[in-house]
Amino acid sequence: MNSKAWRSVASAATRLRNKRIPPMKHMIRFSWLTLVFAALIPNAVANETFKFDVSHSTIGFRVHQFLGTTTGKFSRFSGNIDIDRAHPEHSSVSARIQVSSIDTGIKKRDDHLRSAEFFNVTKYPEITFKSRSVKQTGPQSGDILGDLIMHGVTKPITLHVKLLSPMRDEASMQRSRWEVTTDSLKRRDFGLMFGSATEAVSGIGQEVAIRIEIEAVRS
């Protein structure tokens, strides 16, 4: 950028400092100046990255078994949310779940689910998700299309995401909370079937509902 342009930006900044501006107007003008500098300075980073806060997040599931419902969760996972506020469609999400952390509240059942008869955590230790496209569907919501890899099988899925913590100021932009829903997954689509004898008596349904809430911290 030439010296004349720099002098113009410096002059605008000086005028803003010398003028008494109400807090909200100041915030709006500060954001505008930030965008100006991002446009003028080569290689400026516009994206914001949030990392999953595992201690305040839940990745859970629910499946029918006989006349009841079995619920469970994964306790070890990680992920990033990269947000492009100017172009939300350029945002991205990635996540990794450690399958061995499955917890349905019954140790014997969890050990069976980790075994080679079902998840086979020795061969397939992780479930991963990586987004391919993002579509904004509302002021605080969007659809994320991506690839889910589980048990060695890759399937496209769409995550319906809703921001639960509106970002009104700099302080509220440091931490965000998201509700994530998706269509039920069919376990047979991922080869998650017990042996025929176990499958016949297990009473476990094919469709698995996913329940996710993610709290993420700006990094």
C-alpha positions in Angstrom: 0.0 0.0 0.0 1.4 3.4 -0.9 2.2 6.2 1.6 -0.8 8.3 0.5 -3.1 5.4 1.4 -1.4 4.9 4.7 -1.8 8.6 5.6 -5.5 8.5 4.8 -6.1 5.5 7.1 -4.0 7.1 9.8 -5.9 10.3 9.5 -9.3 8.4 9.8 -8.0 6.6 12.9 -7.0 9.9 14.5 -10.4 11.5 13.9 -12.1 8.5 15.5 -9.8 8.7 18.6 -10.6 12.5 19.0 -14.3 12.1 18.6 -16.6 11.0 21.5 -18.4 7.9 20.1 -21.1 5.9 21.9 -19.8 2.3 22.7 -22.0 0.5 20.1 -21.1 2.9 17.3 -17.5 2.7 18.3 -17.7 -1.1 18.1 -19.3 -0.9 14.6 -16.6 1.5 13.4 -13.8 -0.5 15.0 -15.1 -3.6 13.1 -15.3 -1.6 9.9 -11.7 -0.4 10.4 -10.6 -4.0 11.0 -12.1 -5.1 7.7 -10.4 -2.2 6.0 -7.0 -3.2 7.3 -7.7 -6.8 6.4 -8.3 -5.8 2.9 -5.3 -3.5 2.7 -2.7 -5.7 4.3 -1.6 -8.7 2.3 -2.2 -12.2 3.7 -4.4 -10.9 6.5 -6.2 -13.7 8.3 -10.0 -13.2 8.3 -11.0 -16.6 9.7 -11.6 -17.3 13.4 -10.8 -20.8 14.9 -12.7 -22.3 17.8 -11.6 -25.5 19.5 -14.0 -28.0 21.1 -14.1 -27.7 24.9 -14.6 -31.4 25.8 -15.5 -30.7 29.4 -18.6 -28.7 28.4 -19.6 -30.6 25.3 -21.6 -33.8 24.6 -21.4 -36.2 21.7 -24.2 -38.7 22.4 -26.5 -41.2 20.8 -29.8 -43.0 21.3 -31.0 -46.3 20.0 -34.2 -48.4 20.6 -33.8 -51.7 22.3 -36.8 -53.9 22.7 -39.5 -51.6 24.2 -37.0 -49.2 25.7 -34.2 -46.9 24.7 -30.4 -47.2 25.2 -28.4 -44.0 25.4 -24.7 -43.5 25.3 -21.9 -41.0 24.7 -18.2 -40.7 23.7 -16.1 -39.0 26.3 -12.9 -38.4 24.3 -13.0 -36.3 21.2 -11.5 -33.1 19.6 -12.5 -30.7 16.8 -12.1 -27.3 15.2 -14.6 -24.9 13.9 -13.1 -22.4 11.4 -15.5 -19.5 10.9 -15.4 -17.0 8.0 -17.8 -14.3 9.1 -17.6 -12.4 5.8 -18.3 -15.6 3.8 -20.0 -18.2 6.1 -20.1 -20.7 3.2 -16.3 -20.8 3.4 -16.4 -21.9 7.1 -15.3 -25.5 8.0 -15.6 -28.1 10.7 -13.5 -31.2 11.6 -13.9 -33.6 14.4 -12.3 -36.8 15.8 -13.9 -39.2 18.2 -12.0 -41.9 20.1 -14.3 -44.9 19.8 -12.8 -46.7 22.9 -14.3 -43.9 25.0 -17.9 -45.1 24.4 -20.0 -45.1 27.6 -23.5 -46.6 27.8 -23.3 -47.0 31.6 -22.7 -50.7 31.6 -19.1 -51.8 31.4 -19.8 -55.3 30.1 -21.9 -53.9 27.2 -19.2 -51.2 26.5 -16.5 -53.9 26.3 -18.6 -55.8 23.8 -19.2 -52.8 21.7 -15.4 -52.1 21.6 -14.7 -55.7 20.6 -14.1 -57.1 17.1 -17.7 -58.1 16.8 -18.9 -54.5 16.6 -16.7 -51.4 16.6 -13.4 -53.2 16.5 -11.5 -50.3 18.1 -8.2 -52.0 17.6 -8.6 -51.7 13.8 -10.9 -48.6 13.7 -9.9 -46.5 16.7 -11.5 -43.2 15.5 -14.7 -41.8 14.0 -14.0 -38.7 12.0 -16.0 -35.9 10.3 -14.7 -33.4 7.8 -16.9 -30.8 6.2 -17.1 -30.2 2.4 -19.5 -27.3 2.3 -21.4 -25.0 4.6 -24.7 -23.3 3.8 -26.2 -20.6 6.0 -29.9 -21.2 6.6 -30.6 -18.4 9.0 -29.0 -15.7 11.1 -27.8 -18.3 13.7 -28.1 -21.6 11.8 -26.6 -23.5 8.9 -26.2 -26.9 7.2 -22.8 -28.6 7.1 -22.3 -31.3 4.4 -19.4 -33.5 5.1 -17.9 -37.0 5.2 -18.4 -39.2 8.2 -15.9 -42.1 8.5 -16.8 -44.8 10.9 -15.8 -48.5 11.0 -13.8 -47.9 7.8 -16.8 -46.8 5.9 -17.2 -43.2 4.5 -20.7 -41.7 4.1 -21.9 -38.2 3.3 -24.1 -36.7 6.0 -25.6 -33.2 6.7 -25.3 -31.6 10.1 -27.9 -29.1 11.0 -26.2 -26.5 13.2 -27.7 -23.8 15.4 -25.6 -21.2 17.3 -27.0 -21.1 20.9 -24.8 -18.2 22.1 -25.3 -15.1 20.1 -22.0 -13.1 19.6 -22.8 -9.5 20.5 -19.5 -8.2 21.6 -15.8 -9.1 21.9 -16.2 -10.9 25.2 -19.0 -13.2 23.9 -17.0 -14.0 20.8 -14.4 -15.9 22.9 -16.7 -18.9 23.5 -19.6 -20.3 21.5 -22.1 -23.1 22.0 -23.7 -25.1 19.2 -26.5 -27.5 18.9 -26.0 -30.2 16.2 -28.7 -32.5 14.8 -28.7 -34.9 11.8 -30.9 -37.6 10.3 -30.7 -40.9 12.2 -27.8 -43.1 11.1 -28.4 -46.7 10.1 -25.7 -48.9 11.7 -25.9 -51.5 8.9 -24.7 -48.7 6.5 -21.4 -48.7 8.4 -21.1 -52.5 8.8 -22.0 -52.2 12.5 -23.8 -55.5 12.8 -23.3 -58.2 15.5 -23.0 -61.8 14.6 -26.2 -63.3 13.3 -26.9 -65.1 16.6 -26.4 -62.0 18.7 -28.2 -59.8 16.3 -31.3 -62.1 16.5 -31.6 -61.7 20.3 -30.2 -58.3 20.9 -33.4 -56.3 20.1 -31.3 -53.3 19.1 -32.8 -51.1 16.4 -31.0 -50.2 13.2 -31.5 -46.4 13.5 -29.2 -44.4 15.8 -30.2 -40.9 16.7 -27.3 -38.5 17.3 -27.3 -35.9 20.1 -24.6 -33.3 20.0 -23.9 -30.0 21.9 -20.5 -28.4 21.4 -19.0 -25.6 23.4 -16.0 -24.2 21.6 -13.3 -21.7 22.7 -11.7 -19.2 20.4 -8.0 -20.0 19.9 
